[in-house]
Amino acid sequence: MRRRWNRSGRAGLVAAVAVLAAPLSGPAPAAADSVVVGGSLASVDDHPWVVALGSRDRFGSERSGQFCGGVVVGERTVLTAAHCVDEEVLGVALSRVPDLRVISGRDDLRSSGKGRETAVSGVRVNPGYDPATNAGDLATLTLAESLPASAVLPVARPGSAEEKPGSKATVFGWGDTTGNGTYSSRLRSVGVTVLEDATCRRAYPGSSVGRYEAETMLCAGDARGGRDACQGDSGGPLVAGGKLIGLVSWGSGCGRASSPGVYTRVSAVAP
Ligand code: ARG
């Protein structure tokens, strides 16, 4: 279970902050997870609901302290992954992180002049979150100040077409584009397809990596591999048809054809 997030304290997290695997043209290389390249740049002007979670105190200033993603679902409400606010990720208990911020309107995390950083006044971890299986991986952040209504992304309804297998979706995140520690500071996105629950059930029957449970999880990726979220994208949005359907949660490696991405099924878990 500890291994699953690929975290080993602060240095481990920084090294693991990676982005979306490349939309490769052919099958993913065997070690796709160690060569995270490509993807394409996305703009927060087009997707104003994509936010970064940052703590300069914990993760340094260079990339605005980014360590996870999130998504604006209400003027004062941001959803992220429950595991993003775990001690395992933060290195200390959340109560000891003095400067947790939601960063909005900033494509390039190096340009601290653009966009805004909003303090978080409350964090509610989904009471159903199970770190052993990753079930229900969602936390709700309440912001100290409102964001514009234009930045709010609607959540898909349970069982809607957007979250059905075959639905075309896009996942967003910030991070490493080479796998060698060359961190992109700019927002990226990649297109994936919602896959059958059976595909993820087969891929993740239950191991140290996690166990797929369709009630609270959503399976998405590319049958050929190569298109995926990766470490550091956690908590960021998976969007289809203009609706939020998932949050980046977990997976085995990144971009492997046989190991799709697993997302929090927001329609089932969000309060
Ligand atoms: N758990 C990772 C994080 O904390 C996200 C992993 C997503 N992996 C994947 N293959 N889709 O950033």
Residues whose N, C-alpha, C, O or C-beta is under 5 A from the ligand:
A	BS01	LIG	W5 D228 A229 C230 Q231 G232 D233 S234 S249 W250 G251 S252 G253 C254 G255 P260 G261 V262
